[in-house]
């Protein structure tokens, strides 16, 4: 009898312990800039659900990504490593990244710990199916493939509205069935809500990585009309573009882009509602973020349509200035944060170890080499010193107006090394967050120290160097 009671007690303890394991849900938006949400003092775009999540949780004011473009940034998120370590971008081509068999993705790490893993949306890592989510640690994969953007946001998604569209706008695998006119953001939301509504016998790790708000700029007609009317009531005293870092868009005033943000915001609202209705919210860590800054810049002679403005931050997607690297990062749900606004300097390599640490799982330092857990900063109001690096060897001066460079940020100082030109820039980003005042002086001890750090790090990661890309 005693043995039976002991066995029952052990079974009950295992059930309780399993029930207390935290769920995780990542909500990642593509190309969303730091100032593209209304809680960050935006007056044109509207994001009430994102704002509500920030008010319920913690809003990070110094969150960055490991690279200002999609593929390398997503590599960093999945692996906890700087993309320069495997020559991304550059070693395999502009938009190529094959995850080696040795890489343990964040999804695989959670799966190894007994979690059910789910992925929906943009993956963009690897040409072949062997590199896609279902073969890299995710039990369920919906629409995750090599595509960097849809040919169309309206079903059928793989028939482009513009037949000349190419590049990252590739076939999205697995969404062959659907309703005519169905909107891609809505479809991915529906699939995620279905997953959340299932009976969960184990904790889950889920990632919803929207293709929105990446180009092509396409949105639902009723939302576009709403923002067209809103724009008509606004005034824009200066020209919409000015020459800096190529050409910079001055205003946030594109009704279609605003409508795309509204759809992503609606998606978050539905996902949070599903968590709450299914009794999951209180035991789920929610991470909301973007893969890099908004598309705000283009080459001097390029006429491409720009989606947004990142002002007062400098530049945008493709650039290692603040507009390209600084992103929204909100954590909510079961995190018990000590402050609503967290100034911790962090990058998306840190998300892997931080979330594992918050879930009380063993960290994998051999995997997330460049990511650290910032759990103490969340739980105890402490600030952890960080030195961050960025390397861009495949600049696109004609497309987005950026230039090849390697960058280091240590505390408040951020040094750029434009190695093709053997030129430096140095900014105090605490006093000068908009990077207007170049402080570089080769005789300054601070500058000399950072110059040595940049070159030593380039050697450490065996950084790829390529001539400037003129495309």
RATA-V239819 format. One record per backbone hydrogen bond with DSSP energy under -0.5 kcal/mol. CO is the residue of the C=O (numbers start at 1). NH is the residue of the N-H. Records with the same first field share a line. If there is no record, write none. Layout:
CO: NH, NH
This chain:
1: 5
2: 6
3: 7
4: 8
5: 9
6: 10
7: 11
8: 12
9: 13
10: 14
11: 15
12: 16
13: 17
14: 18
15: 19
16: 20
17: 21
18: 21
23: 285
24: 206
25: 287
26: 208
27: 289
28: 210
29: 291
31: 33
33: 36
34: 37
37: 40
38: 41, 42
47: 51
48: 52
49: 53
50: 54
51: 55
52: 56
53: 57
58: 60, 331
59: 342
62: 346
63: 327
64: 348
68: 318
69: 73
70: 74
71: 75
72: 76
73: 77
74: 78
75: 79
76: 80
78: 106
80: 370, 371
82: 85
83: 86, 88
84: 87
87: 89, 91
93: 90, 96
97: 99
100: 103
103: 105
105: 109
106: 110
107: 111
108: 112
109: 113
110: 113, 115
111: 114
116: 205
117: 139, 140
118: 207
119: 142
120: 209
124: 126
128: 131
129: 132
132: 135
133: 136, 138
136: 108
137: 139
140: 119
141: 143
142: 121
143: 145
145: 124, 125
149: 170
151: 161
153: 184
155: 181
156: 159
157: 151, 152
158: 160
161: 163
162: 165
166: 169
168: 148, 149, 170
171: 173
172: 175
179: 182
182: 155
183: 187
184: 188
185: 189
186: 190
187: 191
188: 192
189: 193
190: 194
191: 195
192: 196
193: 197
194: 198
195: 198
199: 201
203: 116
204: 24
205: 118
206: 26
207: 120, 209
208: 28, 210
209: 122
211: 214
212: 30
216: 218
220: 223, 224
221: 225
222: 226
223: 227
224: 228
225: 229
226: 230
227: 231
228: 232
229: 233
230: 233
231: 234
240: 250, 251
242: 244, 248
245: 247
246: 244
247: 298
248: 242
251: 253
253: 255
254: 258
255: 259
256: 260
257: 261
258: 262
259: 263
260: 264
261: 265
262: 266
263: 267
264: 268
265: 269
266: 270
267: 271
268: 272
269: 273
270: 274
271: 275
272: 276
273: 277
274: 278
275: 280, 281
276: 279
280: 283
281: 284
283: 23
284: 286, 334
285: 25
286: 288, 332
287: 27
288: 330
289: 29
294: 296, 317
295: 307, 308
296: 249
298: 247
299: 302
310: 313
314: 323
316: 319
321: 324, 325
322: 326
324: 293
325: 65
326: 34
328: 290
329: 60
330: 288
331: 58
332: 286
333: 335, 336
340: 59, 342
341: 343
342: 61, 62
344: 346
346: 64
347: 350
348: 351
349: 353
350: 354
351: 355
352: 356
353: 357
354: 358
355: 359
356: 361
357: 360
364: 367, 368
367: 369
368: 371
374: 378
375: 379
376: 380, 382
377: 381
378: 338
386: 411
388: 409
390: 407
391: 393
392: 405
395: 469
396: 400, 401, 402
398: 299
399: 299
405: 392
406: 417
407: 390
408: 415
409: 388
410: 413
412: 429, 430
413: 410
414: 427
415: 408
416: 418, 425
417: 406, 419
418: 421, 422, 423
423: 418
425: 416
426: 439
427: 414, 429
428: 432
432: 435
436: 438
437: 439
441: 444
444: 448
445: 449
446: 450
447: 451
448: 452
449: 453
450: 454
451: 455
452: 456
453: 457
454: 458
455: 459
456: 460
457: 461
458: 463
459: 462
468: 470
469: 397
